[in-house]
Amino acid sequence: MSDSRDERHQAVAALLPRLRRFARTITRHREDADDLVQLAVERALLRLDQWQPGTRLDSWMFMIMKNAWIDEVRSRVRRDAIFLPEEMGENVGQAVGDWPADRQHERMDVHKAMAQLNDDQRMVVGLVLVEGLPYKEAAEVLGIPIGTLTSRLARARDTLQAILSGAQKAAT
């Protein structure tokens, strides 16, 4: 990528759908996700000169977003104001009628299962399984050793599988 500031701005803008998807994964709330994306993009644009050309812009942005979310959670704890419970059955980007009924039910089950993961596991799933980052990149974004990432991912997969297999049994 060239050093042109306009090209960097365009590259950040091109990442918006992925940033929003990751934000929704870690925040579990549409409005919080939108606020988090806005905050992360603002921080990135203010510090765009700190991004190293030749490195992955998406990983850099995900790291900014993760750190911004940690700051927000800490701030909420200090204020003792964690607000608005998660919206169950929220449809990310699709109207209910746009999905076949069985697919919509599966989607809601996955959404509910993801909400039951702890924050660390949800971030790992969001980066590796949803965003497709390599383990090494995801570990760097989260600031953890790759072994920690793989164990969190394994526990998250086991948890999701247990929850979803229970949901499938309940549906039959």
KAMORA-V248986 format. One line per field, one symbol per residue. ss: DSSP state (2 for helix, 1 for strand, 0 for the rest). psi: psi as a letter, one per 40 degrees, with the letter a starting at -180 (. if undefined). burial: # if it has 9 or more other ideal C-beta (glycine too) atoms within 8 Angstrom, else .. A space follows every 10 residues. Layout:
ss=???
psi=???
burial=???
This chain:
ss=0000222222 2222022222 2222222002 2222222222 2222220222 0000002222 2222222222 2222222220 0000000000 0000022200 2222222222 2222220022 2222222222 0000222222 2200022222 2222222222 2222222222 20
psi=hiehdddddd ddddeddddd dddddddehd dddddddddd ddddddfdee hhieihdddd dddddddddd ddddddddef fhihiihheh hheiideeii dddddddddd dddddeiidd dddddddddd efiidddddd defiiddddd dddddddddd dddddddddd d.
burial=......###. ##..##.### ########## .###.##.## #.###..#.. #.....#### ######.##. .##..#.... .......... #.......#. ...##.#### #####.#... ########.# #.#.#.#### ##...#.### .##.##..## ..##..##.. ..
